[in-house]
Amino acid sequence: MAAKKTPATGTDVEQPGFEQALERLETIVEELESGTLSLDESIARYEEGVKLSRTLTHTLDAAEKRIERLIEGAEGPETEPATLDEGAAEPPAPKPARAAAPRRTPPEDDPAGRLPF
């Protein structure tokens, strides 16, 4: 399990690992589908399931981005630590290479070597 600081209190809260969160989500789905929970229990499980689903989706998205960086590494395989913060900015896209502008030479028929503009 990974520790994560809560924004409100700044204290460490144990977060389940990916596999544990996925197992818990599967259990919640089974409980909801069984129809044995009360309305209040169903709502509480649903809310927990939504939070887990968002966390799992975010984790998978971060892993996918990390794999893309690994594949696209210019100097061979490289990885960068992926942040799982909601507001993390995307890395800037690489700028395309520009061709050098051709050098202008003065027109040969102008004796002063002036440019025509």
Secondary structure, DSSP 8 states (H G I E B T S, - for coil): -EEEE-TTT--EEEE--HHHHHHHHHHHHHHHHHT-S-HHHHHHHHHHHHHHHHHHHHHHHHHHHHHHHHHH-TTSS--------TT--------------------TT-TT-----
